[in-house]
Amino acid sequence: MVRNRNELGGVNAVELHAERVLELTRQMLRCARQGDWDSVMERDELRSKQLGKIPGDLGADSSSRARQCLAKSLEVEEKVRKLMVAERDRLGDESRRERQLRTASDAYRQTSDGG
């Protein structure tokens, strides 16, 4: 694992991982807005792997750029979550309507069959 800036020619590995996390989170938002939930989940898995490469305690030697990327990623992730909740609610409503239609249809059949 890269431990300092010099190992990558002056680029901090934590910054690179944080930037990748932000990019994947932005991709998740784009996919969520398009209703492409499979792609959202694929990118979330990749994002989790990138997050696993970032130390839990960023410490004083972490760049402000890495911190900014992670903070922005959290903001974008909240937008994704809101879209996911809205989609979950929409699917729940749709499922309830379908159940109600089935129940009404079954009741109608029973009455029309003389049941």
C-alpha distance (Angstrom), angle and dihedral (degrees) to the residues before:
residue distance angle dihedral
M1 . . .
V2 3.77 . .
R3 3.79 110.6 .
N4 3.78 104.5 -179.3
R5 3.78 144.6 16.7
N6 3.80 94.9 -96.7
E7 3.80 94.1 62.4
L8 3.81 89.6 67.2
G9 3.77 97.6 38.7
G10 3.79 95.8 -92.2
V11 3.79 98.0 -36.7
N12 3.78 118.7 116.6
A13 3.81 112.4 -127.2
V14 3.80 91.2 -146.9
E15 3.80 88.7 56.1
L16 3.80 90.8 51.7
H17 3.80 92.2 50.5
A18 3.81 91.6 45.5
E19 3.81 91.2 49.8
R20 3.81 89.9 49.6
V21 3.82 90.1 49.9
L22 3.79 89.8 52.9
E23 3.81 93.0 47.9
L24 3.81 92.2 49.2
T25 3.81 90.5 48.0
R26 3.80 90.2 51.8
Q27 3.80 89.3 49.5
M28 3.80 88.8 51.4
L29 3.80 89.5 54.6
R30 3.82 92.4 49.8
C31 3.80 90.7 49.7
A32 3.81 92.3 46.0
R33 3.79 91.3 52.2
Q34 3.82 87.6 53.5
G35 3.80 91.9 47.9
D36 3.81 91.4 -117.0
W37 3.81 96.2 142.7
D38 3.81 95.2 165.7
S39 3.80 89.5 60.0
V40 3.79 90.5 46.2
M41 3.79 89.8 56.2
E42 3.81 93.1 45.4
R43 3.78 91.4 52.7
D44 3.79 91.5 44.7
E45 3.80 89.1 56.9
L46 3.81 91.2 50.7
R47 3.80 89.7 46.1
S48 3.80 91.3 52.4
K49 3.80 89.6 53.9
Q50 3.80 90.5 51.4
L51 3.79 90.9 48.4
G52 3.79 88.5 52.9
K53 3.80 88.5 61.1
I54 3.79 91.9 58.2
P55 3.80 116.4 83.4
G56 3.80 114.3 -113.8
D57 3.79 90.3 -128.8
L58 3.78 106.2 48.2
G59 3.77 90.6 -169.0
A60 3.78 129.4 -165.8
D61 3.80 94.3 -61.1
S62 3.80 92.6 63.3
S63 3.75 115.1 105.1
S64 3.74 124.2 -113.3
R65 3.83 86.2 -125.3
A66 3.81 91.1 62.7
R67 3.80 90.7 47.7
Q68 3.82 91.1 48.4
C69 3.80 92.0 50.2
L70 3.78 92.3 50.2
A71 3.81 92.5 46.3
K72 3.81 91.1 49.8
S73 3.79 89.6 46.6
L74 3.80 89.3 57.1
E75 3.81 90.4 51.9
V76 3.80 92.1 50.3
E77 3.81 91.4 44.2
E78 3.81 89.3 56.6
K79 3.82 89.0 57.2
V80 3.80 89.6 50.8
R81 3.81 90.3 50.2
K82 3.80 91.5 51.6
L83 3.80 90.3 52.4
M84 3.81 90.3 47.6
V85 3.81 91.3 51.6
A86 3.80 90.8 48.8
E87 3.82 90.5 50.2
R88 3.81 91.7 47.1
D89 3.80 90.0 51.2
R90 3.80 91.7 47.3
L91 3.79 91.6 51.0
G92 3.80 90.6 47.2
D93 3.80 91.3 52.1
E94 3.78 90.9 47.5
S95 3.79 91.3 50.0
R96 3.83 91.7 50.3
R97 3.81 91.3 50.1
E98 3.80 91.0 50.4
R99 3.82 91.0 50.2
Q100 3.78 90.8 49.4
L101 3.81 91.0 50.2
R102 3.82 91.0 49.3
T103 3.79 91.3 48.9
A104 3.80 91.4 48.8
S105 3.80 91.2 45.8
D106 3.81 92.0 49.2
A107 3.81 90.9 48.8
Y108 3.79 91.3 49.3
R109 3.82 91.7 49.7
Q110 3.78 91.4 49.9
T111 3.79 91.4 51.4
S112 3.78 95.5 43.6
D113 3.81 91.6 47.8
G114 3.75 88.4 56.0
G115 3.79 89.5 -110.8
